[in-house]
Amino acid sequence: MRTRLPAGLTAILAACLLVAACGAAAPADVSTPTTSAGAIPTPARAAGAATLLDWPEFGLNPQRSDSSEDATGITAADVSHLHRRTVTLPGTVDSSPIYLHGVDVVGARHDLIAVTTTYGRTVAIDADSGRILWTFTPAGFAGWAGSAQITTASPVADPAGGFLYAASPNGLIHKLSLAHGHEAPGWPVRITLEPRHEKIAAALNVDGPYLIAATGGYIGDAPPYQGHVVLIDRSSGRVAAVFNTLCSGRRRLIAPSSCPASDSAILSRSGAVVEPGGQRILIDTGNAPWNGSSDFGDSVLELTVPGLRLRQAFTPVDQAHLNESDTDLGSSAPALLGSDRVVLAGKDGIMRVLRLSRLDGHEPSGGDAGRLGGELQRLQVPGGAELFSAPAVWRRGSLTTLFLADESGTAAYVLHGGLLRRAWQSEHPGTSPVLAGGLLYVYDLSAGGIYVYRPGSPAPIAKLPGASGHWNSPIVVDGHVIEPEGNANDHALTGTMDIFSVR
């Protein structure tokens, strides 16, 4: 099921596309300039380099870079000789884990892996033994377990220590003690008034004193729902701000049926991406109506923190077509490239490079509100397939490399002169890539297992074994490669996770 634009609005937007009546420039041609793989720098291996001991959230950091040059304890020489341990879990983890080194749990120190299952159980696992340390089961679990009411949100650790945050399918965000898995006083916090229609799909994030959560819709886009962002004070559990991407003039949680527009899911793996400095975030949305003032389907939005006020936006000139064809722009989140550039790609298989300082649909200085278009470059994703994964962005000095994977391939791109050029492409598919300790790790969602690459080559140097999955992606930290497996849409009540270790 999908909602459709009213006929009059569809006609107006179609006219905008034909004659640029809305002030939009025609999009750049879809082309993919190339460069030598030698343009990708060689990862540094300085003596005494820092060791990556924690992976506290999806994407490693609030910017969702999914990259670190810090040593992981795993090198190209030993990646094929890692010890594999498969852990049975009380549910499917169709997301990514987090990892915290040397945490006090039930009176002892543990290197802790935490995951959230599709039905909202959050599980703490000892990384060295694979033993489950505690399991948090949300109240009401039996009422939705086995149903289509799920979450695919990755948890996030509290930067102050002692707690993590996790979602459950009943629309709640929980603050759980790392020591025992108990709920903190004043929590959980509700972020939707209709959890049967508004799904918590995107990973949770943190920006200073705030937790960031977002909502989308369930498979089939059954209305009514509205994608929205919620800012929660981490210390008190108070909802500090709400931005609704439809009926955006309403600054609180709303009953979905009370807004005449539906959809506009915030469904990407990354969800909200925090810009450096923490004063702004980027989100993008799925199919829905767009009018440039209150409704922002298929758009990139820059919001201020803490007010969640719209600062500027980007909407492609073919927004009406994306909406009508179920081709969500927001199936993958914006990625920060540095050098005043941001890139995004969606279900149409096209990457769009934007200028961060002027996304060009809504100028920060005022005026030109509601413009369509304005991207600097359009490229195809590796295989031209729908993109649901998050890219990895590796910045080293003035050099930026983007790694991207979809169901048809994996590729590396370098930023040169403000535009992307493809350095290499592999036929091997993947979910969200991870660059850690000088190696690139990409999970094969179809056949299972993890391809391991050197950053400058399309030829894998190894493939770790494993089962198939969906949106799952690995983390690589502190001598471990950790990969959950399985598909949320199978509605299973058990699942598996592989832990590959050097010891």
Long-range contacts (C-beta under 8 A, 24 or more apart in sequence): 1-220, 1-221, 1-222, 1-223, 2-221, 2-263, 2-287, 2-326, 3-221, 3-223, 3-261, 3-262, 3-263, 3-288, 4-323, 4-324, 5-289, 5-320, 5-323, 5-324, 6-289, 9-289, 9-291, 10-320, 10-324, 13-290, 13-319, 13-320, 14-320, 16-317, 16-372, 17-317, 17-318, 17-320, 17-321, 17-372, 20-317, 20-373, 22-292, 22-370, 22-371, 22-372, 23-368, 23-370, 23-371, 23-372, 24-317, 24-371, 24-372, 24-373, 24-374, 25-373, 25-374, 26-317, 26-373, 27-316, 27-317, 27-318, 27-373, 27-375, 27-378, 28-375, 28-376, 28-377, 28-378, 29-378, 30-350, 30-378, 30-379, 30-380, 31-378, 31-379, 32-379, 32-380, 32-422, 33-419, 33-420, 33-421, 33-422, 34-421, 34-422, 34-423, 35-414, 35-416, 35-421, 35-422, 35-423, 36-423, 37-412, 37-423, 37-424, 37-456, 37-457, 37-458, 38-456, 39-414, 39-416, 39-421, 39-423, 40-401, 40-412, 40-414, 40-423, 40-455, 40-456, 41-396, 41-399, 41-401, 41-455, 42-455, 42-456, 43-69, 43-437, 43-438, 43-455, 44-69, 44-396, 44-438, 45-438, 51-478, 52-436, 52-437, 52-476, 52-477, 52-478, 53-101, 53-102, 53-477, 53-478, 54-99, 54-100, 54-101, 54-157, 54-477, 54-478, 55-97, 55-98, 55-99, 55-475, 55-476, 55-477, 56-98, 56-99, 56-100, 56-156, 56-157, 56-159, 57-98, 57-154, 57-155, 57-156, 57-157, 57-203, 57-204, 57-205, 57-206, 58-95, 58-96, 58-98, 58-154, 58-156, 58-203, 58-204, 58-205, 58-269, 58-270, 58-390, 59-203, 59-270, 59-390, 59-432, 60-475, 62-205, 62-206, 62-207, 62-273, 62-274, 62-278, 63-273, 63-274, 63-275, 63-276, 63-336, 63-393, 64-205, 64-270, 64-273, 64-333, 64-335, 64-336, 64-390, 65-336, 65-392, 65-393, 65-394, 65-395, 66-390, 66-391, 66-392, 66-393, 66-432, 66-433, 66-434, 66-435, 67-392, 67-393, 67-394, 67-395, 67-434, 67-435, 67-436, 68-435, 68-436, 68-437, 69-394, 69-396, 69-437, 69-438, 70-436, 70-437, 71-437, 72-436, 72-437, 72-439, 72-476, 72-477, 72-478, 72-479, 73-437, 73-478, 73-479, 73-480, 73-502, 74-437, 74-439, 74-476, 74-479, 74-481, 74-502, 75-437, 75-438, 75-439, 76-438, 76-439, 76-452, 76-454, 76-461, 78-502, 79-439, 79-452, 79-461, 79-462, 79-464, 80-461, 80-462, 82-464, 82-481, 82-500, 82-501, 82-502, 83-500, 83-501, 83-502, 83-503, 84-464, 84-465, 84-498, 84-499, 84-500, 85-130, 85-498, 85-499, 85-500, 85-501, 86-130, 86-496, 86-497, 86-498, 86-499, 87-125, 87-130, 87-132, 87-496, 87-497, 87-498, 87-499, 88-494, 88-495, 88-496, 89-115, 89-117, 89-123, 89-132, 89-484, 89-494, 89-495, 89-496, 89-497, 90-117, 90-121, 90-123, 90-135, 90-493, 90-494, 91-117, 91-118, 91-119, 91-121, 91-123, 91-492, 91-493, 91-494, 91-495, 92-117, 92-118, 92-484, 92-486, 92-487, 92-488, 92-490, 92-492, 92-494, 92-495, 93-117, 93-118, 93-472, 93-484, 93-485, 93-486, 93-495, 93-497, 94-118, 94-150, 94-152, 94-469, 94-470, 94-471, 94-472, 94-484, 94-486, 94-487, 94-488, 95-152, 95-153, 95-154, 95-203, 95-269, 95-471, 95-472, 95-473, 95-484, 96-154, 96-203, 96-269, 96-432, 96-472, 96-473, 96-474, 96-475, 96-484, 97-154, 97-475, 97-482, 97-484, 97-497, 98-154, 98-155, 98-156, 98-157, 98-164, 98-475, 99-127, 99-475, 99-477, 99-478, 99-480, 99-482, 100-157, 100-178, 101-478, 103-178, 104-178, 104-179, 105-133, 105-134, 105-178, 105-179, 105-180, 106-133, 106-134, 106-179, 106-180, 111-478, 111-480, 112-178, 113-482, 113-497, 113-499, 114-155, 114-157, 114-164, 114-166, 114-178, 115-155, 115-484, 115-497, 116-151, 116-153, 116-154, 116-155, 116-166, 116-167, 117-495, 118-150, 118-151, 118-152, 118-169, 118-488, 118-491, 119-144, 119-145, 119-146, 119-150, 119-151, 119-168, 119-169, 119-493, 120-144, 120-151, 120-166, 120-167, 120-168, 120-169, 120-170, 122-155, 122-164, 122-166, 122-174, 122-176, 122-181, 124-178, 124-181, 125-497, 127-478, 127-480, 127-482, 127-499, 127-501, 128-501, 128-503, 130-499, 134-180, 134-181, 135-181, 136-166, 136-174, 136-176, 136-181, 136-182, 136-183, 138-168, 138-170, 138-172, 138-174, 138-188, 140-170, 141-168, 144-169, 144-170, 145-493, 146-491, 146-493, 147-491, 148-218, 148-219, 148-491, 149-195, 149-196, 149-199, 149-218, 150-199, 150-218, 150-488, 150-491, 151-199, 151-200, 151-201, 152-199, 152-200, 152-201, 152-471, 152-488, 153-200, 153-201, 153-202, 153-203, 153-204, 153-213, 153-271, 154-203, 154-204, 154-269, 155-204, 156-203, 156-204, 156-205, 156-206, 156-211, 158-206, 158-234, 159-206, 160-234, 165-204, 165-211, 165-234, 166-204, 167-200, 167-204, 167-213, 168-200, 169-195, 169-199, 169-200, 170-195, 171-195, 171-198, 171-200, 171-215, 173-200, 173-204, 173-211, 173-213, 173-232, 175-234, 175-237, 184-237, 186-236, 186-237, 187-237, 188-237, 189-232, 189-237, 189-239, 190-253, 191-215, 191-228, 191-230, 191-232, 191-239, 191-253, 192-228, 192-253, 193-253, 193-254, 193-255, 193-256, 194-224, 194-225, 194-255, 194-256, 194-257, 197-222, 197-223, 197-224, 197-225, 197-256, 198-225, 198-226, 198-256, 199-225, 199-265, 199-267, 201-265, 201-266, 201-267, 201-271, 202-266, 202-267, 202-268, 202-269, 202-270, 202-271, 202-272, 202-333, 203-269, 203-270, 203-271, 204-271, 205-270, 205-271, 205-272, 205-273, 205-274, 205-281, 206-234, 206-274, 207-231, 207-272, 207-274, 207-278, 207-281, 207-305, 208-278, 208-305, 209-233, 209-234, 209-235, 210-234, 210-240, 210-305, 210-306, 212-271, 212-272, 212-274, 212-281, 213-271, 214-266, 214-271, 214-272, 214-283, 215-265, 215-266, 216-265, 216-266, 216-267, 216-286, 217-263, 217-265, 217-267, 217-286, 219-489, 221-263, 221-265, 221-287, 221-326, 223-256, 223-262, 223-263, 224-256, 224-257, 224-259, 224-262, 225-256, 225-262, 225-263, 225-265, 226-254, 226-256, 226-259, 226-261, 226-262, 226-263, 226-264, 227-263, 227-264, 227-265, 227-266, 227-267, 227-285, 227-286, 227-288, 227-330, 228-253, 228-266, 229-266, 229-272, 229-281, 229-283, 229-303, 229-308, 231-305, 231-306, 231-308, 240-306, 241-306, 241-307, 241-308, 242-308, 243-301, 243-303, 243-308, 243-309, 243-310, 245-283, 245-285, 245-288, 245-295, 245-296, 245-297, 245-299, 245-301, 246-288, 246-289, 246-294, 246-295, 246-296, 246-297, 247-294, 247-295, 248-293, 248-294, 248-295, 248-296, 248-310, 249-294, 251-308, 261-288, 261-289, 261-295, 261-297, 262-288, 263-287, 263-288, 263-297, 264-288, 264-295, 264-296, 264-297, 265-328, 265-330, 266-330, 267-328, 267-330, 267-331, 268-330, 268-331, 268-332, 268-333, 268-388, 268-390, 269-332, 269-333, 269-388, 269-389, 269-390, 269-432, 269-471, 269-473, 270-332, 270-333, 270-335, 270-390, 271-333, 272-333, 273-333, 273-334, 273-335, 273-336, 274-305, 275-302, 275-336, 275-356, 276-336, 278-305, 279-304, 279-305, 280-304, 280-305, 280-311, 281-305, 282-333, 282-334, 282-336, 282-342, 283-330, 283-333, 283-334, 284-329, 284-330, 284-333, 284-334, 284-344, 284-346, 285-328, 285-329, 285-330, 286-328, 286-329, 286-330, 286-331, 287-322, 287-323, 287-326, 287-327, 287-328, 288-323, 289-323, 290-315, 290-319, 290-320, 290-323, 291-370, 292-361, 292-362, 292-369, 292-370, 292-371, 292-372, 293-369, 293-370, 297-323, 298-322, 298-323, 298-328, 298-329, 298-330, 298-346, 299-329, 299-330, 299-361, 300-329, 300-334, 300-342, 300-344, 300-354, 300-359, 302-359, 310-362, 311-362, 311-364, 312-358, 312-359, 312-361, 312-362, 312-363, 312-364, 313-359, 313-361, 313-362, 314-352, 314-354, 314-359, 314-360, 314-361, 314-374, 314-375, 315-361, 315-371, 315-372, 315-373, 316-352, 316-372, 316-373, 316-375, 317-372, 317-373, 319-372, 322-346, 322-348, 331-386, 331-387, 331-388, 332-387, 332-388, 332-389, 332-390, 332-391, 333-390, 335-390, 335-391, 335-393, 335-402, 336-393, 337-393, 337-395, 337-400, 337-402, 337-415, 337-420, 338-393, 338-395, 338-400, 338-415, 339-398, 339-400, 339-415, 339-418, 340-418, 341-376, 341-415, 341-418, 343-391, 343-402, 343-420, 345-381, 345-387, 345-404, 346-386, 346-387, 347-386, 347-387, 347-388, 348-386, 349-380, 349-381, 349-383, 349-384, 349-385, 349-386, 349-387, 349-406, 350-378, 350-379, 350-380, 350-381, 351-377, 351-378, 351-379, 351-380, 351-381, 351-404, 351-420, 352-377, 352-378, 353-377, 353-378, 353-379, 353-418, 353-419, 353-420, 376-418, 376-419, 377-419, 377-420, 379-413, 379-420, 379-422, 381-406, 381-411, 382-406, 382-408, 382-409, 382-410, 382-411, 382-425, 382-426, 383-407, 383-408, 383-409, 383-427, 383-429, 384-408, 385-409, 388-431, 388-471, 389-430, 389-431, 389-432, 389-433, 389-471, 389-473, 390-432, 390-473, 391-432, 391-433, 392-432, 392-433, 392-434, 392-435, 392-440, 394-435, 394-455, 401-455, 403-433, 403-435, 403-440, 403-442, 403-455, 404-433, 405-429, 405-430, 405-431, 405-432, 405-433, 405-442, 406-430, 407-445, 407-446, 410-442, 410-451, 410-453, 410-458, 411-458, 412-455, 412-456, 412-458, 423-456, 424-456, 424-457, 424-458, 425-458, 426-451, 426-453, 426-458, 426-459, 426-460, 428-460, 431-469, 431-471, 431-472, 431-473, 432-473, 433-473, 434-473, 434-474, 434-475, 434-476, 436-475, 436-476, 436-477, 437-476, 439-476, 441-474, 441-476, 441-481, 443-469, 443-472, 443-473, 443-474, 443-483, 444-468, 445-469, 445-470, 445-471, 445-472, 448-485, 450-474, 450-481, 450-483, 464-498, 464-500, 465-498, 466-498, 467-496, 467-498, 479-503
